[in-house]
């Protein structure tokens, strides 16, 4: 009779750990999704800048794709590169992590 109910107690103790692992997994999936969106935004911004569009329109593209994202550009004679970055907060993490993506495209003159 002393064993009765022990499984219930073990499950009750394990449930918070299972919930934490699930939350961390979901946070990781969210971060990877944001990374993919940032890469797409950086690629679109680099192509737009390579065509000669204004930097403000490229920044607007990135901000529309990933809210709160920032864009930095780097130009050379042949290439224009766009680096998009954003902060992602994971469940249970004390501070957000920064993710980023970089893409380059040839300039319109080449």
N, C-alpha and C positions, 0 to 999 in steps of 0.2 A: 504494500500500500504506500510506502514511502517514495516510490518511484513515480507514482501517478502525478501528472502535472509537470514533470521535469522538462518534457519537450516544449510545453507552452512557455516555460521560463526561458529556455534556451532560444527559442524563436523571438521572444520579446527582447532579449539582449542583442540578438543578431540583426534585428530589423533596422536600427539606426545606422549600423555599418553598411548594410545593403542600400539604404536610402542615400547615404553619403557617396558611395561608389557610383550609383546611378546618376546623382547630381553632377559629379565630376565628369562622367562620360558624356552627359548631355552638354555640359559646358565646353568640353573638348570638341564635340561635333559643331557647336555654335561657332567656336573660334576657327575651325577649319572652313566652315561656310563663309565666314567673314574674310578669311584669307583668299578664298577663291574669288569672292566679289571684289576684293581689293586688286587682285591680279588683273581681272577683267577691266576694272576702272583705270588702272595704270596703263594697260595696253591701248585702250580707247583714247586716253589723254595723250599718250605719246604719238599715236597716229594723227590725232587732231593737231597737235603742235607741229608735227612734221609737215603737215599740209599748209602750215602758216596761219592757223587760227590763233586767236588771242589766248593768252595764258589764263585770263579770267574765265573764259568759257570752258577751258580744260579743268580748272578748279571747280567750276559749277558741276561739270559732269561727274567728277569724283565725289563731291559732296552729295549729289543726288543718288549715287549708287550706294555709298556707305555713309550714313549720317555721322558727322563728327570727324570725318577723315580729312587729312591734310595732304597737300601736294607740293612736292619740291621738284624743280626742273633743273636739268643740266644740259647745256647746248655745246656742241662742237661744230666744226665745219660740215661734217657729214652726218652726224647723228644728233637727235634730241632724245633725252632720257627723262622719264617721269617716274618719280618715287612716291607712292601713296602709302600713308601710314594711318593707323587708328588704334585706339585703346579698346581692349575687350576685357570685361570683368567676368572672371570665372566664379562660380558659386563657391563660397568658402574662402576665396583668396583675399588676403588683406589689401592688396593693391591690384589695379588692372595691369594686364600685360600689353605690351605694344607689339603689334604685328605690322608687317609692311610688305610691299611688293614693288618691283622695279621692272620697267619695260622700256625698250628703246626702239626708235623708228628712224628711217633715213629722212633727211630734210628735203624740202620740196625742190631744192636746186640740184639734187643728185638723182 
